[in-house]
Amino acid sequence: MGEAPEAVNAEAWDAYGTHHLRRGTELPEATRIDWGFEGGGPGCEVLGELTGRRVLDLGCGPARHAAHLVRAHGAQVDAVDASAGQYARARARHGSLPGLRLVLADAVEHLRSAEPYDVVYSVNAVPYIDPHRLLPALAGALKPGGRLCFTVLHTNSRGDGPSDRVVARPEILRLAGGGEVTVHMWVPTTELWMELLTEYGLRVERVDVLDTPEDGNRASYRLFRVTRPVRVSSRPRVDKPPLAHAALGVGAIVYGPRGLLLGRHRRGTWELPGGTVEPGESLQETVVRELGEETGLAARPEDVRLLGSLLDEAGGVVRMTVAARVTAWRGEPSDQPGESVGRWRWFALDRLPEQLFVCSAQALTLWRPGLPIDTTPAHSTPFATGTGDG
């Protein structure tokens, strides 16, 4: 078994930084952020207003960009890198600059412990960390309404394009003056990056294509402009009305110390476990059956507390959803054969994913009216037991 991709990358970048320390490589002061190639594409303006803002440069290297944002834009910048060699280069050049704090740390560990930032940016460092480890930490380290901008490799200089899977692949990092080291990079498609960002509660505002201007070099990057929304979005699953037998359904709120259980429908929405009521079933029995069929979790009808009914109109068909709170369950959620919803995950209530299914969003706002979710209004009727947590 080889080393884990992130461990390989840590060693490679430390070797890279040490190489440049020994060479005494001098870099000019940055006058802008070059997201892809020198002088091309947008500059610092994609980060928005920076004066007095808390900013994080993730994977800062020698901290040229961070120093520029402090000097030219009045930002308060934390510049983080996991490479001792790169950190030493940054300290030698910018260690005494007021407003700049240099940090030697693993990116994810720093994100998990830092006070939230107004702006986070990263120039080509994001692909060196597993997105499933990095993105939830990034979402948690951004203030609601905060901005995230980062570049990723899309096509390398040989023309190798992105993958439709979230896996690392080897790439060559060439050293000035000769030599090279091998790194491992996550290079998903743009569509897959957007899915991942949405899953972790972030909203993609724009993606810029940054192609190399050099003849014979096929390298291309993507610049993602992302925000952490103040309010989470919801949407219909399809643009067709529900079938008559599907107009009465349940949504099961499974919430505990690990968070709220949501799964991703094959049509792209995030949803509560639930489904339609079958003939002869009580509402509690429907919740128990659907929970087991979709997630593998076991509950009893007496573990189900009905919160209320939600009535809305979809495509000319009146639709009723009964929101229910599951107070006890057994097992671990997992994808079930033949089901439309999978990828079950626990979400913190302050980091719900974008694109909640409308009916699930309505059920959640009935349960907790203060949740920051934008959804189609529904007429709600609480049951006699109320809508509290209990």
C-alpha positions, 0 to 999 in steps of 0.5 A: 500500500502506498502513502495516503495522497495527502501525506504524499502532498505534505512531503512534496510541498515541504521538499518544494519549499526547502528547494526554494529556500536553498536556491534563495529564490526571489519572487517579485512583490505581487500587485494582483492575484493571478488566479490562473496565469500571470496577468490573465483573468480577474484579479482581487476584485472577485473577493469583494470589499476587503478593508478591515475584513478577516481574510484567510489565504489557504495554502499561501506558499510564500504569502505574496498574495496575502501581503498584497491584500494587507498592503493594498487593500487593508485586509487583516489576513491569516496566511496558512500553509502546511509546508515548513519550507513554504512557511519559512519562505513567507516568514523571511519575506513578510514576517514583520508585516502588520496585519498579516499573520503567518500560520504553519498548520494543516488547512483543515485543522486550522479551519476547524479551530479559527474564528469565522472569516469574511473571505477565504481564498486559495490559489491552486491549493484546494485540489491537494486536499480531499474535498470531503475533508476540506469542504465541510471545514471551509463551510464552517469557517465562513461567516454566513454571507461570506465569500470563498474563491479558489482555483482548481486544475481542470486540464493539465499541460498534457491535456488530461481532463477532469474525472467524474469521480472524487479520487486523487491522481498523480501529477508532476510538480516541476522544480525551478532549476531542474528536478520534479516531485510527484503530488496527488490532486483531486481533479473532478469535473466542474459539475462534480465540484458544484455538487460537492459545494452544494452538498456542504452548504455553499452556493456557487455564484460563478465559474471562470474558465482560465486557459493558458496563453502558451502555445502547446500548453493545454493547461486550464484552470477553473475559478470558483466564486462561492458564497455561504448563503445566509439562507438555504435554498429549496426547490421542487424535485421535478417540474411535473405535478405529483401523481394522485396517489403521491399527493399525501406523504410524510417527511421524517425528521431524524435529529440527534447529537450528530445532526439532522439526517438528509439524503440526496435524491437522484434528481439532485435535491436533499431530502428527509426520509419519507414517502407516500402513505399506502392504503390501510397505513397509519401515518406513524406506520408510514414513517417507520416503513419509509425510514426503514426502506430508505435508510435502513434505520429501525423505529417503532410507531410509538417513536414517531410524533406527528408535528402537523400537516402542510398543504400546498399546490404543485402543478395544479395538484393539491399536495399534503405532507405530514411532518413527523419527528422520530424520537428514537431509532436503531442502526446506522443510515445507509443506501438501500437497493432500488431507492431514489434517495441515498448518500445519507449524511448528518448535517448541523442545522447551521450548515444545511445543504443547498437545494432542499426538496420543497416538502422537506424544507416546509417540514423543517420550518414547521418543526423549527420556524427559525431555520434560515430556509427559503421555501414555497409557502404552505398552509400548515396545521399543527397537530395537538401535540405541538411542534416542539422538540420534546 
